[in-house]
């Protein structure tokens, strides 16, 4: 990203962090290096991240699918902090002259204290039943089962988040995976953009109990199938 633009957005991150307050995390991702994409962050305590953390699983998927090409932003989707707090998140895509996304400006709002306060107020009106009818979330766990974005501090955490979700959905023990099952998992991870992160091949190889050359072979196979 152009240095002048980067400097301006870095100031914007600081500005928004102070204006919106400590419950709003403001993050600037420079997509030049997806493994260490966070170049500016305000109120990082919200997700537990800092400068140098990688792009999220959702960010990788957005780039892989090219969904940013027909949209300038994505608003009010659910994310999960490292402590499993549900966050309300929004992302603006920063694009170059060719409509390619080069950076992302993200806002993650921790509304847990406001949800708790609203529940206490509802209890004063009519306990339990009214809360169940008006609660925004059925439960934190129900959202986290299929949370679209997980905030991580390292490539290992990003890889684990996506891989563990895939394995859980398929209900397959890692030590009993067949070659076809490993191939299918690599294909899913590739579609989600995991292998755009430097070091992802090594991490996935360790998790799937196979060699790095095997992962590269699987990637060649899924790429060949896609091009046919």
N, C-alpha and C positions, 0 to 999 in steps of 0.2 A: 504494500500500500504506500502511496506517495507520502513522504515525510510530513509535508505541510498538512495534508488531510489527517494523517495520524495524530499530529499534535493538536489539531482542532477537536477531533473526537475525544482525545484523552482529556482535554479541558472540559468537554461536555459531560464525560463520565463523572468527573469530580463535581461539577456544577449540579448535575441531577442527583447525585448521592447526597449532597448537602441540602438541596431543596426538598426532596421527597422524604428524607429522613432515614433512620437506621433500619426500618423494616423493608426497605427497597434496596436490593443489590443491583448495581449497574455494572455491566461487563462489556468490554470491547475485545472481540476476537479478530486477530489478524490472520487470515487464512494462508499466509505464505508458509507457515510452519504449523501444521495442525496438531503436532505433538505438544507444542508449547504455545498454543494460540492466544492465550489471554495476555494482552499487553497493557491493559489498564482495568482496574476494578475498584469499585467503591462499596463499602459495607460488605466485604467478603465473608463476614461471620455468618451471613444468611445461609450460604451453601457450604461454607468451610473451605473455600478455594482462595487462591492468591495468584499473582502474576506468574506466568509460566505453566499454569495448568492446561491440560489439553482440551480440544474441542469435544463437546458432548456427543453422546450416541445419536441424538436427534439432529445435531448439526451435521454430522457425517452423512446421515440418511438424506437430509435436504440437498446436500451437494451431489450425492450419488444419483438421486432421482431427478435432479434438475428442477425441483418444484419452485425454486426461487425465480425462475425465468418468467413466470406469469403472475408474479406477486411481488410487492415491495416489502411486505411484512407478514408476520404470523402473530396473532394476538390471543391472549387469554386461554392458553393451554396449561395443562398440569405438569409440574415437574416435582422431583423429590430430592430433598437435601440429604446429606450423609446421615443425619439423625432421623431420617424418614418423616420429616415434616413435608406436608404437601404445599408446594409453592404455586402461585399464579404467575405464569411466565409469558413474555412477549418478546419477539425478535424482529428487528429491522434489518433488511439486507442492504448492504452498501455495495454498489456495483460499479464496474468500470464502463468505458465507452462501448464495449462489446456486449454489455448486459451480463457479464460474468460476475458472480459474487466474489468480492475480494476481502470483505470483512463483515462482521455482524455486531450490531449493538443490541444487547439483551437487557431486559429488566425482569427481575425475579422478586415477587412480592410475597413476604411471609405474613399472611393474614390470620395466623393461628390465634393471636390474642383477641382479634375482632370477632372471630367465629366463637371463641369461648365466651366472650362478653355477650354476644347475641343470644347464645344458649341460656345464659344466666337470666337475661331479661325475659326470654320466652317462658322460663320456669315460673316467673312471677305471675304470668298470665294463666298458664295452664300447664302443669308439669307433664313431662314425658310425651304424651300424645301429640301436643302441639309441636314439640321439638322434632319428633319423628316426621311430621308432615312438612315442616318448613326447613329442615336441615339441608344445607347445600350438598353435603357429602354423606353418603350412607355410612362410610367408615374410611379411615385412612388406609387400612389394609386393602380394601376393595379397589381403591385407586392405584395403590402401589403394585397390584398384581399386573397391571397393564400400563404403567406410567410411561408416557411417551418420551420423557427426558430425565436422565439421571446425571447429577453433577459430580464429576470426579476430579481428583487431583493428579492422577497419573494415567499413563497408557494402560497399565495393568488393571486399574479399576474400570476404565472404559471397556476394555476387552471382556473382563469378568462380567460386567453388567449385561452385555449383549449375549455372551455365550451362555451364562447361567439361565437367562430367560429362554433361549432356544432349547437347551437341554431339559429345562423344566416342562416346557410345552410338549416335548416329545416323550418325556418320562423314560429316558434311556440312561443307564449308568455309564459313565465315561469308559470304564474298563471293559465294557462289553460292546462297544461300538464296532460295527463292521466297516469295511472300507467304503461301501456305498453310503452308509450313514454319515461317516466322516466327510465324504464328498458333498453330501447334501447340506451338512452344517456349514462347511466352508462356503458353499454357494450362498447360503442365507447371510452369513457374515459379510460376504463380498457385496451383496445387494444393499446391506446396511452401511457400507462404506468403511468398515472396520480396517481394511487393509490399506487405506490411505494414510494411516498412522505409521510412522517409522517404528519398527520393532514389533509390529502387530503379528507378523508371521512367526517370530520366535515365541511370543506369548501364546498364540493359538496352538502351536506345535506342542508346547509343554502341557497345555490344558487337555489336548486331545490324545496325549501319550503317543505322539509320532514324531518323525523327523521334520526339519525345516524343508528339505528337498521334497518330502511328501506333500507338504502344504502347497509349495510352488507347483507341483505336478497337478494337484487338485485344481488350483487356480487356472492353470493352462487348459484343463479339461472344461471347466465351466465357462471360460472365455470362448473356447472353440465352439461349444454348444450354443452359446448366445449369438455367435456370428453366423451360424448356419441358417 
